Amino acid sequence: MTPILKRAVRLCMLSIALPLFSVSANAADWPTDTVRLVVPYAPGGTTDVLSRKVADLLQKEIGTVVVENRPGAGSTMATGQLARGGRGADHNILMASPGHTIGPVLYKKLPYDPVKDFRFIRNVIEIPNVMVVPANSPYQNVEEFIKAAKDKEMTFSSAGVGSSIHMSGELFKTMTGTKMTHVPFRGSGEALPALLSGDVDVSFENMPTVLSHIKSGKLRALAVTSAEPSPYLPGVEPLSKLGADLGLADFVTTAWFGLLADDSMPDAAVERLQSALDKVIGDQGFQDFVAQIGGEVASQEGDAFRDYVVADVERWQGVAGQAELQ
């Protein structure tokens, strides 16, 4: 090989290595500012509690992480702000939930696409919802509740229009032919007192919000919304297994909670976050926390998480169609 040819080969190899070094360096350098973990709901609900736990552990890996609550419009307000990017966009992340996939189904003119406008970092946990009534409710089981709700108007609370809690109630109402009026609140933190006091008849709440109140006897669990029973509520059956005669054979809804970013976030930042989240999720304290709230650690990240969200949009489109909400 001639000296000129050898020099050309070395230059070519260097040109290949430099971008790889640059990506690695960028990944090591990010973040260069405070990371803001946006919660699109009011304080006190599952999304908020989970976000604060994740932020606490995540900042041990990447530096300061600040939680910001930005409630409004069933999570679509904060999500729209994230999608518009702007200053510091590469340091903002969102704890998304089914509101991310339900919102575009209910609101046709949202200024963002739930898939195309985001980077999908990682799904964190999945949890079932629980059909719960106040402790002083006269209804001891789902069958009694359905029978009563066909004769008189019932009320069901939620964390807001477009939440999985709201949509679970709408699906139940449609599948059973019952009379139920939706009473939305600004987050589960505001909805829970109304349920505990008996101001509303029923809710299909996220398990973490109601689990301790079920165990203390302040609320009565009638069923879970997952396909299988939850190990955290022994003896409480899934709605789908209570029999076709109740009209609930296909009733399955679960809530997921995962981290998204604006689509302008660099690959290096996404990779750094994914690596840090692997450590967060592997932390024994985090796994104990997930068990305490009745959840399960999720596994999807990147493209797999994107595909999961696409499927969830399609699922809620079907629910909204059945409930005639579109």
GUGU-672213 format. One record per residue (C-alpha): residue number from 1; residue in three letters; x, y, z. Coordinates in Angstrom, 1 decimal. Example, Ala and Ser with C-alpha at 12.3 -4.5 7.8 and 13.67 -1.06 7.14 Angstrom:
2
<rec pos="1" code="ala" u="12.3" v="-4.5" w="7.8"/>
<rec pos="2" code="ser" u="13.7" v="-1.1" w="7.1"/>
//
This chain:
326
<rec pos="1" code="met" u="0.0" v="0.0" w="0.0"/>
<rec pos="2" code="thr" u="1.5" v="3.4" w="-1.0"/>
<rec pos="3" code="pro" u="2.0" v="6.1" w="1.7"/>
<rec pos="4" code="ile" u="-0.8" v="8.2" w="0.0"/>
<rec pos="5" code="leu" u="-3.2" v="5.3" w="0.1"/>
<rec pos="6" code="lys" u="-2.3" v="4.6" w="3.8"/>
<rec pos="7" code="arg" u="-3.0" v="8.2" w="4.7"/>
<rec pos="8" code="ala" u="-6.3" v="8.1" w="2.9"/>
<rec pos="9" code="val" u="-7.4" v="5.0" w="4.8"/>
<rec pos="10" code="arg" u="-6.4" v="6.5" w="8.1"/>
<rec pos="11" code="leu" u="-8.4" v="9.7" w="7.3"/>
<rec pos="12" code="cys" u="-11.4" v="7.5" w="6.3"/>
<rec pos="13" code="met" u="-11.2" v="5.6" w="9.6"/>
<rec pos="14" code="leu" u="-10.9" v="8.8" w="11.6"/>
<rec pos="15" code="ser" u="-13.9" v="10.3" w="9.9"/>
<rec pos="16" code="ile" u="-16.0" v="7.2" w="10.9"/>
<rec pos="17" code="ala" u="-14.7" v="7.2" w="14.5"/>
<rec pos="18" code="leu" u="-15.2" v="10.9" w="15.2"/>
<rec pos="19" code="pro" u="-19.1" v="10.8" w="14.9"/>
<rec pos="20" code="leu" u="-19.1" v="7.8" w="17.2"/>
<rec pos="21" code="phe" u="-16.9" v="9.7" w="19.7"/>
<rec pos="22" code="ser" u="-19.1" v="12.8" w="19.4"/>
<rec pos="23" code="val" u="-22.3" v="10.8" w="20.2"/>
<rec pos="24" code="ser" u="-20.7" v="9.3" w="23.2"/>
<rec pos="25" code="ala" u="-19.4" v="12.6" w="24.4"/>
<rec pos="26" code="asn" u="-22.8" v="14.2" w="23.9"/>
<rec pos="27" code="ala" u="-24.5" v="11.4" w="25.8"/>
<rec pos="28" code="ala" u="-22.0" v="11.9" w="28.7"/>
<rec pos="29" code="asp" u="-22.5" v="15.7" w="28.6"/>
<rec pos="30" code="trp" u="-26.3" v="15.7" w="28.7"/>
<rec pos="31" code="pro" u="-28.0" v="17.1" w="30.7"/>
<rec pos="32" code="thr" u="-26.4" v="20.5" w="30.8"/>
<rec pos="33" code="asp" u="-29.3" v="22.1" w="32.8"/>
<rec pos="34" code="thr" u="-32.1" v="21.1" w="35.2"/>
<rec pos="35" code="val" u="-34.4" v="18.3" w="33.8"/>
<rec pos="36" code="arg" u="-38.1" v="19.1" w="34.2"/>
<rec pos="37" code="leu" u="-40.4" v="16.1" w="34.5"/>
<rec pos="38" code="val" u="-43.8" v="17.4" w="33.6"/>
<rec pos="39" code="val" u="-46.9" v="15.8" w="35.2"/>
<rec pos="40" code="pro" u="-50.0" v="16.7" w="33.1"/>
<rec pos="41" code="tyr" u="-52.3" v="16.2" w="36.1"/>
<rec pos="42" code="ala" u="-52.8" v="17.9" w="39.5"/>
<rec pos="43" code="pro" u="-50.9" v="16.7" w="42.6"/>
<rec pos="44" code="gly" u="-52.1" v="13.6" w="44.5"/>
<rec pos="45" code="gly" u="-52.9" v="11.1" w="41.7"/>
<rec pos="46" code="thr" u="-51.0" v="8.1" w="40.5"/>
<rec pos="47" code="thr" u="-49.2" v="10.0" w="37.8"/>
<rec pos="48" code="asp" u="-47.9" v="12.6" w="40.3"/>
<rec pos="49" code="val" u="-46.9" v="10.0" w="43.0"/>
<rec pos="50" code="leu" u="-45.1" v="7.9" w="40.4"/>
<rec pos="51" code="ser" u="-43.3" v="10.9" w="38.8"/>
<rec pos="52" code="arg" u="-41.9" v="12.1" w="42.1"/>
<rec pos="53" code="lys" u="-40.6" v="8.6" w="42.9"/>
<rec pos="54" code="val" u="-38.9" v="8.4" w="39.5"/>
<rec pos="55" code="ala" u="-37.5" v="11.9" w="39.7"/>
<rec pos="56" code="asp" u="-36.0" v="11.2" w="43.1"/>
<rec pos="57" code="leu" u="-34.2" v="8.1" w="41.8"/>
<rec pos="58" code="leu" u="-33.4" v="9.5" w="38.4"/>
<rec pos="59" code="gln" u="-31.5" v="12.6" w="39.7"/>
<rec pos="60" code="lys" u="-29.1" v="10.2" w="41.4"/>
<rec pos="61" code="glu" u="-28.1" v="9.2" w="37.9"/>
<rec pos="62" code="ile" u="-28.3" v="12.4" w="35.8"/>
<rec pos="63" code="gly" u="-28.5" v="15.4" w="38.2"/>
<rec pos="64" code="thr" u="-31.3" v="17.7" w="39.3"/>
<rec pos="65" code="val" u="-34.8" v="16.6" w="38.2"/>
<rec pos="66" code="val" u="-37.7" v="18.9" w="39.0"/>
<rec pos="67" code="val" u="-41.3" v="17.8" w="38.9"/>
<rec pos="68" code="glu" u="-43.8" v="20.3" w="37.5"/>
<rec pos="69" code="asn" u="-47.6" v="19.8" w="37.6"/>
<rec pos="70" code="arg" u="-49.4" v="21.3" w="34.6"/>
<rec pos="71" code="pro" u="-53.0" v="20.0" w="34.8"/>
<rec pos="72" code="gly" u="-55.6" v="20.8" w="32.2"/>
<rec pos="73" code="ala" u="-57.8" v="19.4" w="29.4"/>
<rec pos="74" code="gly" u="-57.3" v="15.8" w="30.3"/>
<rec pos="75" code="ser" u="-53.5" v="16.0" w="30.0"/>
<rec pos="76" code="thr" u="-53.6" v="17.5" w="26.5"/>
<rec pos="77" code="met" u="-52.5" v="21.0" w="27.7"/>
<rec pos="78" code="ala" u="-49.2" v="20.0" w="29.1"/>
<rec pos="79" code="thr" u="-48.7" v="17.5" w="26.2"/>
<rec pos="80" code="gly" u="-49.3" v="20.2" w="23.7"/>
<rec pos="81" code="gln" u="-46.7" v="22.5" w="25.4"/>
<rec pos="82" code="leu" u="-44.1" v="19.7" w="25.3"/>
<rec pos="83" code="ala" u="-44.8" v="19.0" w="21.6"/>
<rec pos="84" code="arg" u="-44.3" v="22.6" w="20.7"/>
<rec pos="85" code="gly" u="-40.7" v="22.4" w="21.9"/>
<rec pos="86" code="gly" u="-39.2" v="25.8" w="22.4"/>
<rec pos="87" code="arg" u="-36.4" v="26.9" w="24.8"/>
<rec pos="88" code="gly" u="-35.0" v="24.0" w="26.8"/>
<rec pos="89" code="ala" u="-37.0" v="21.4" w="25.0"/>
<rec pos="90" code="asp" u="-34.2" v="18.9" w="25.2"/>
<rec pos="91" code="his" u="-34.4" v="19.0" w="29.0"/>
<rec pos="92" code="asn" u="-38.2" v="18.5" w="29.3"/>
<rec pos="93" code="ile" u="-39.7" v="15.1" w="29.7"/>
<rec pos="94" code="leu" u="-43.4" v="14.1" w="30.3"/>
<rec pos="95" code="met" u="-44.9" v="11.3" w="32.4"/>
<rec pos="96" code="ala" u="-47.5" v="10.2" w="29.9"/>
<rec pos="97" code="ser" u="-50.5" v="7.9" w="30.6"/>
<rec pos="98" code="pro" u="-53.6" v="6.7" w="28.8"/>
<rec pos="99" code="gly" u="-54.7" v="10.4" w="28.6"/>
<rec pos="100" code="his" u="-52.0" v="10.7" w="25.9"/>
<rec pos="101" code="thr" u="-53.7" v="8.2" w="23.7"/>
<rec pos="102" code="ile" u="-57.3" v="9.0" w="24.7"/>
<rec pos="103" code="gly" u="-57.0" v="12.8" w="24.2"/>
<rec pos="104" code="pro" u="-56.6" v="12.6" w="20.4"/>
<rec pos="105" code="val" u="-59.5" v="10.3" w="20.2"/>
<rec pos="106" code="leu" u="-61.9" v="12.7" w="22.0"/>
<rec pos="107" code="tyr" u="-60.4" v="16.0" w="20.7"/>
<rec pos="108" code="lys" u="-60.0" v="16.0" w="17.0"/>
<rec pos="109" code="lys" u="-58.3" v="19.4" w="16.6"/>
<rec pos="110" code="leu" u="-55.3" v="18.9" w="19.0"/>
<rec pos="111" code="pro" u="-52.2" v="20.7" w="17.8"/>
<rec pos="112" code="tyr" u="-50.1" v="17.6" w="18.0"/>
<rec pos="113" code="asp" u="-49.9" v="13.9" w="16.9"/>
<rec pos="114" code="pro" u="-49.6" v="11.5" w="19.9"/>
<rec pos="115" code="val" u="-47.0" v="9.4" w="18.0"/>
<rec pos="116" code="lys" u="-45.2" v="11.5" w="15.3"/>
<rec pos="117" code="asp" u="-44.4" v="14.5" w="17.6"/>
<rec pos="118" code="phe" u="-42.6" v="12.6" w="20.4"/>
<rec pos="119" code="arg" u="-39.6" v="10.6" w="21.3"/>
<rec pos="120" code="phe" u="-40.6" v="7.4" w="23.2"/>
<rec pos="121" code="ile" u="-38.1" v="6.9" w="26.0"/>
<rec pos="122" code="arg" u="-39.5" v="4.1" w="28.1"/>
<rec pos="123" code="asn" u="-42.7" v="2.7" w="29.5"/>
<rec pos="124" code="val" u="-42.3" v="2.6" w="33.3"/>
<rec pos="125" code="ile" u="-45.2" v="0.7" w="34.9"/>
<rec pos="126" code="glu" u="-48.7" v="-0.7" w="34.2"/>
<rec pos="127" code="ile" u="-51.6" v="-0.9" w="36.6"/>
<rec pos="128" code="pro" u="-55.2" v="-2.0" w="36.5"/>
<rec pos="129" code="asn" u="-58.1" v="0.2" w="37.5"/>
<rec pos="130" code="val" u="-60.5" v="-0.9" w="40.3"/>
<rec pos="131" code="met" u="-64.2" v="-0.5" w="40.3"/>
<rec pos="132" code="val" u="-64.8" v="0.9" w="43.8"/>
<rec pos="133" code="val" u="-67.8" v="2.1" w="45.9"/>
<rec pos="134" code="pro" u="-67.8" v="3.9" w="49.3"/>
<rec pos="135" code="ala" u="-67.8" v="1.7" w="52.3"/>
<rec pos="136" code="asn" u="-71.4" v="2.7" w="53.1"/>
<rec pos="137" code="ser" u="-72.6" v="1.8" w="49.6"/>
<rec pos="138" code="pro" u="-75.5" v="-0.7" w="49.6"/>
<rec pos="139" code="tyr" u="-74.0" v="-2.6" w="46.7"/>
<rec pos="140" code="gln" u="-71.9" v="-5.6" w="47.7"/>
<rec pos="141" code="asn" u="-71.0" v="-6.8" w="44.2"/>
<rec pos="142" code="val" u="-71.1" v="-5.8" w="40.5"/>
<rec pos="143" code="glu" u="-74.3" v="-7.6" w="39.8"/>
<rec pos="144" code="glu" u="-76.2" v="-5.6" w="42.5"/>
<rec pos="145" code="phe" u="-74.7" v="-2.4" w="41.2"/>
<rec pos="146" code="ile" u="-75.7" v="-3.1" w="37.6"/>
<rec pos="147" code="lys" u="-79.3" v="-4.0" w="38.6"/>
<rec pos="148" code="ala" u="-79.6" v="-0.8" w="40.6"/>
<rec pos="149" code="ala" u="-78.0" v="1.3" w="37.8"/>
<rec pos="150" code="lys" u="-80.6" v="0.1" w="35.3"/>
<rec pos="151" code="asp" u="-83.4" v="1.5" w="37.4"/>
<rec pos="152" code="lys" u="-81.9" v="4.8" w="38.6"/>
<rec pos="153" code="glu" u="-79.2" v="7.3" w="37.6"/>
<rec pos="154" code="met" u="-75.8" v="6.7" w="39.1"/>
<rec pos="155" code="thr" u="-72.7" v="9.0" w="39.2"/>
<rec pos="156" code="phe" u="-69.1" v="8.0" w="38.6"/>
<rec pos="157" code="ser" u="-66.1" v="10.2" w="39.2"/>
<rec pos="158" code="ser" u="-62.8" v="10.5" w="37.4"/>
<rec pos="159" code="ala" u="-59.5" v="12.4" w="37.3"/>
<rec pos="160" code="gly" u="-60.8" v="14.3" w="34.3"/>
<rec pos="161" code="val" u="-62.3" v="14.0" w="30.9"/>
<rec pos="162" code="gly" u="-60.1" v="11.7" w="28.8"/>
<rec pos="163" code="ser" u="-58.5" v="9.8" w="31.7"/>
<rec pos="164" code="ser" u="-58.5" v="6.0" w="31.7"/>
<rec pos="165" code="ile" u="-60.8" v="6.3" w="34.7"/>
<rec pos="166" code="his" u="-63.3" v="8.2" w="32.7"/>
<rec pos="167" code="met" u="-63.1" v="5.9" w="29.7"/>
<rec pos="168" code="ser" u="-63.4" v="2.8" w="31.9"/>
<rec pos="169" code="gly" u="-66.6" v="4.2" w="33.3"/>
<rec pos="170" code="glu" u="-68.0" v="5.0" w="29.9"/>
<rec pos="171" code="leu" u="-67.2" v="1.6" w="28.6"/>
<rec pos="172" code="phe" u="-68.9" v="0.0" w="31.6"/>
<rec pos="173" code="lys" u="-72.0" v="2.1" w="31.1"/>
<rec pos="174" code="thr" u="-72.2" v="1.2" w="27.4"/>
<rec pos="175" code="met" u="-71.5" v="-2.5" w="27.8"/>
<rec pos="176" code="thr" u="-74.1" v="-2.9" w="30.7"/>
<rec pos="177" code="gly" u="-76.8" v="-0.5" w="29.5"/>
<rec pos="178" code="thr" u="-76.7" v="1.3" w="32.8"/>
<rec pos="179" code="lys" u="-77.6" v="4.9" w="33.7"/>
<rec pos="180" code="met" u="-74.5" v="6.7" w="34.8"/>
<rec pos="181" code="thr" u="-73.4" v="10.4" w="34.8"/>
<rec pos="182" code="his" u="-69.8" v="11.3" w="34.6"/>
<rec pos="183" code="val" u="-68.5" v="13.7" w="37.3"/>
<rec pos="184" code="pro" u="-65.0" v="14.8" w="36.3"/>
<rec pos="185" code="phe" u="-62.5" v="16.4" w="38.7"/>
<rec pos="186" code="arg" u="-59.1" v="18.0" w="38.3"/>
<rec pos="187" code="gly" u="-57.1" v="14.9" w="39.1"/>
<rec pos="188" code="ser" u="-57.6" v="11.9" w="41.4"/>
<rec pos="189" code="gly" u="-56.5" v="14.0" w="44.4"/>
<rec pos="190" code="glu" u="-59.7" v="16.0" w="44.1"/>
<rec pos="191" code="ala" u="-61.9" v="13.1" w="43.0"/>
<rec pos="192" code="leu" u="-61.0" v="10.8" w="45.9"/>
<rec pos="193" code="pro" u="-62.7" v="12.8" w="48.7"/>
<rec pos="194" code="ala" u="-66.0" v="12.8" w="46.8"/>
<rec pos="195" code="leu" u="-65.8" v="9.1" w="46.5"/>
<rec pos="196" code="leu" u="-64.9" v="8.5" w="50.1"/>
<rec pos="197" code="ser" u="-67.7" v="10.7" w="51.3"/>
<rec pos="198" code="gly" u="-70.3" v="9.0" w="49.1"/>
<rec pos="199" code="asp" u="-70.9" v="12.2" w="47.0"/>
<rec pos="200" code="val" u="-70.5" v="9.9" w="44.0"/>
<rec pos="201" code="asp" u="-71.7" v="6.3" w="43.6"/>
<rec pos="202" code="val" u="-68.7" v="4.6" w="42.0"/>
<rec pos="203" code="ser" u="-65.3" v="5.1" w="40.4"/>
<rec pos="204" code="phe" u="-63.0" v="3.1" w="38.2"/>
<rec pos="205" code="glu" u="-59.9" v="4.5" w="39.8"/>
<rec pos="206" code="asn" u="-56.2" v="3.6" w="39.3"/>
<rec pos="207" code="met" u="-55.3" v="1.0" w="41.9"/>
<rec pos="208" code="pro" u="-52.5" v="3.1" w="43.7"/>
<rec pos="209" code="thr" u="-55.0" v="5.9" w="44.5"/>
<rec pos="210" code="val" u="-57.5" v="3.6" w="46.2"/>
<rec pos="211" code="leu" u="-55.5" v="0.5" w="47.4"/>
<rec pos="212" code="ser" u="-54.8" v="1.8" w="50.9"/>
<rec pos="213" code="his" u="-58.4" v="2.9" w="51.3"/>
<rec pos="214" code="ile" u="-59.7" v="-0.5" w="50.2"/>
<rec pos="215" code="lys" u="-57.4" v="-2.2" w="52.7"/>
<rec pos="216" code="ser" u="-58.5" v="0.1" w="55.5"/>
<rec pos="217" code="gly" u="-62.2" v="-0.6" w="54.8"/>
<rec pos="218" code="lys" u="-63.1" v="3.0" w="53.6"/>
<rec pos="219" code="leu" u="-63.8" v="1.8" w="50.1"/>
<rec pos="220" code="arg" u="-65.2" v="-1.5" w="48.7"/>
<rec pos="221" code="ala" u="-63.6" v="-3.1" w="45.7"/>
<rec pos="222" code="leu" u="-66.1" v="-4.7" w="43.4"/>
<rec pos="223" code="ala" u="-63.8" v="-5.7" w="40.5"/>
<rec pos="224" code="val" u="-60.5" v="-5.0" w="38.7"/>
<rec pos="225" code="thr" u="-60.4" v="-4.0" w="35.1"/>
<rec pos="226" code="ser" u="-57.4" v="-6.1" w="34.1"/>
<rec pos="227" code="ala" u="-57.6" v="-9.4" w="32.2"/>
<rec pos="228" code="glu" u="-56.4" v="-11.4" w="35.2"/>
<rec pos="229" code="pro" u="-56.9" v="-11.0" w="39.0"/>
<rec pos="230" code="ser" u="-54.4" v="-8.7" w="40.8"/>
<rec pos="231" code="pro" u="-52.2" v="-10.4" w="43.5"/>
<rec pos="232" code="tyr" u="-52.7" v="-7.2" w="45.5"/>
<rec pos="233" code="leu" u="-56.5" v="-7.6" w="45.8"/>
<rec pos="234" code="pro" u="-57.1" v="-11.3" w="46.5"/>
<rec pos="235" code="gly" u="-60.6" v="-12.4" w="46.0"/>
<rec pos="236" code="val" u="-61.5" v="-9.4" w="43.7"/>
<rec pos="237" code="glu" u="-62.3" v="-10.8" w="40.2"/>
<rec pos="238" code="pro" u="-61.8" v="-9.0" w="36.9"/>
<rec pos="239" code="leu" u="-64.9" v="-7.6" w="35.3"/>
<rec pos="240" code="ser" u="-64.3" v="-9.7" w="32.2"/>
<rec pos="241" code="lys" u="-64.5" v="-12.9" w="34.3"/>
<rec pos="242" code="leu" u="-67.8" v="-12.1" w="36.0"/>
<rec pos="243" code="gly" u="-69.8" v="-13.7" w="33.3"/>
<rec pos="244" code="ala" u="-71.2" v="-12.9" w="29.9"/>
<rec pos="245" code="asp" u="-74.7" v="-12.6" w="31.4"/>
<rec pos="246" code="leu" u="-73.5" v="-9.2" w="32.9"/>
<rec pos="247" code="gly" u="-72.4" v="-8.0" w="29.5"/>
<rec pos="248" code="leu" u="-68.8" v="-7.6" w="30.5"/>
<rec pos="249" code="ala" u="-67.0" v="-10.5" w="28.8"/>
<rec pos="250" code="asp" u="-64.7" v="-8.3" w="26.8"/>
<rec pos="251" code="phe" u="-64.1" v="-5.6" w="29.5"/>
<rec pos="252" code="val" u="-60.3" v="-5.1" w="29.9"/>
<rec pos="253" code="thr" u="-58.6" v="-1.7" w="30.5"/>
<rec pos="254" code="thr" u="-55.3" v="-1.0" w="32.1"/>
<rec pos="255" code="ala" u="-53.3" v="2.2" w="32.7"/>
<rec pos="256" code="trp" u="-49.7" v="2.7" w="31.6"/>
<rec pos="257" code="phe" u="-47.2" v="5.4" w="32.7"/>
<rec pos="258" code="gly" u="-44.2" v="6.1" w="30.6"/>
<rec pos="259" code="leu" u="-41.7" v="8.9" w="29.7"/>
<rec pos="260" code="leu" u="-41.9" v="10.9" w="26.5"/>
<rec pos="261" code="ala" u="-39.9" v="13.8" w="25.1"/>
<rec pos="262" code="asp" u="-40.3" v="16.3" w="22.3"/>
<rec pos="263" code="asp" u="-39.3" v="14.9" w="19.0"/>
<rec pos="264" code="ser" u="-36.3" v="17.3" w="18.8"/>
<rec pos="265" code="met" u="-34.6" v="15.6" w="21.8"/>
<rec pos="266" code="pro" u="-31.2" v="14.3" w="20.5"/>
<rec pos="267" code="asp" u="-30.5" v="10.5" w="20.3"/>
<rec pos="268" code="ala" u="-27.7" v="10.9" w="22.9"/>
<rec pos="269" code="ala" u="-30.1" v="12.4" w="25.5"/>
<rec pos="270" code="val" u="-32.7" v="9.7" w="24.9"/>
<rec pos="271" code="glu" u="-30.0" v="7.0" w="25.3"/>
<rec pos="272" code="arg" u="-28.7" v="8.6" w="28.5"/>
<rec pos="273" code="leu" u="-32.2" v="8.7" w="29.9"/>
<rec pos="274" code="gln" u="-32.9" v="5.1" w="28.9"/>
<rec pos="275" code="ser" u="-29.7" v="4.0" w="30.6"/>
<rec pos="276" code="ala" u="-30.5" v="5.9" w="33.7"/>
<rec pos="277" code="leu" u="-34.0" v="4.5" w="33.8"/>
<rec pos="278" code="asp" u="-32.7" v="1.0" w="33.6"/>
<rec pos="279" code="lys" u="-31.0" v="1.7" w="36.9"/>
<rec pos="280" code="val" u="-34.1" v="3.3" w="38.4"/>
<rec pos="281" code="ile" u="-36.3" v="0.4" w="37.5"/>
<rec pos="282" code="gly" u="-33.7" v="-2.1" w="38.8"/>
<rec pos="283" code="asp" u="-33.6" v="-0.3" w="42.1"/>
<rec pos="284" code="gln" u="-35.0" v="-2.5" w="44.9"/>
<rec pos="285" code="gly" u="-36.7" v="0.5" w="46.5"/>
<rec pos="286" code="phe" u="-38.5" v="1.3" w="43.2"/>
<rec pos="287" code="gln" u="-39.6" v="-2.3" w="42.8"/>
<rec pos="288" code="asp" u="-40.9" v="-2.3" w="46.4"/>
<rec pos="289" code="phe" u="-42.8" v="1.0" w="45.6"/>
<rec pos="290" code="val" u="-44.4" v="-0.5" w="42.5"/>
<rec pos="291" code="ala" u="-45.5" v="-3.5" w="44.5"/>
<rec pos="292" code="gln" u="-47.0" v="-1.3" w="47.2"/>
<rec pos="293" code="ile" u="-49.2" v="0.6" w="44.7"/>
<rec pos="294" code="gly" u="-50.3" v="-2.6" w="43.0"/>
<rec pos="295" code="gly" u="-48.4" v="-2.2" w="39.7"/>
<rec pos="296" code="glu" u="-46.1" v="-4.1" w="37.5"/>
<rec pos="297" code="val" u="-42.8" v="-2.8" w="35.9"/>
<rec pos="298" code="ala" u="-43.2" v="-2.4" w="32.2"/>
<rec pos="299" code="ser" u="-40.5" v="-3.3" w="29.6"/>
<rec pos="300" code="gln" u="-41.1" v="-1.3" w="26.4"/>
<rec pos="301" code="glu" u="-38.7" v="1.4" w="25.4"/>
<rec pos="302" code="gly" u="-37.9" v="3.2" w="22.1"/>
<rec pos="303" code="asp" u="-39.6" v="1.7" w="19.1"/>
<rec pos="304" code="ala" u="-41.4" v="-1.0" w="21.2"/>
<rec pos="305" code="phe" u="-42.9" v="1.7" w="23.4"/>
<rec pos="306" code="arg" u="-44.0" v="3.6" w="20.3"/>
<rec pos="307" code="asp" u="-45.7" v="0.5" w="18.9"/>
<rec pos="308" code="tyr" u="-47.4" v="0.0" w="22.3"/>
<rec pos="309" code="val" u="-48.8" v="3.6" w="22.2"/>
<rec pos="310" code="val" u="-50.0" v="3.2" w="18.6"/>
<rec pos="311" code="ala" u="-52.0" v="0.1" w="19.7"/>
<rec pos="312" code="asp" u="-53.4" v="2.0" w="22.7"/>
<rec pos="313" code="val" u="-54.7" v="4.7" w="20.4"/>
<rec pos="314" code="glu" u="-56.5" v="2.1" w="18.4"/>
<rec pos="315" code="arg" u="-58.0" v="0.5" w="21.5"/>
<rec pos="316" code="trp" u="-59.4" v="3.8" w="22.9"/>
<rec pos="317" code="gln" u="-60.8" v="4.6" w="19.4"/>
<rec pos="318" code="gly" u="-62.8" v="1.5" w="19.7"/>
<rec pos="319" code="val" u="-64.0" v="2.4" w="23.3"/>
<rec pos="320" code="ala" u="-65.0" v="5.9" w="22.3"/>
<rec pos="321" code="gly" u="-66.9" v="4.5" w="19.3"/>
<rec pos="322" code="gln" u="-68.8" v="2.1" w="21.5"/>
<rec pos="323" code="ala" u="-69.6" v="4.8" w="24.1"/>
<rec pos="324" code="glu" u="-70.5" v="7.3" w="21.2"/>
<rec pos="325" code="leu" u="-68.0" v="9.9" w="22.5"/>
<rec pos="326" code="gln" u="-66.5" v="10.7" w="19.1"/>
//
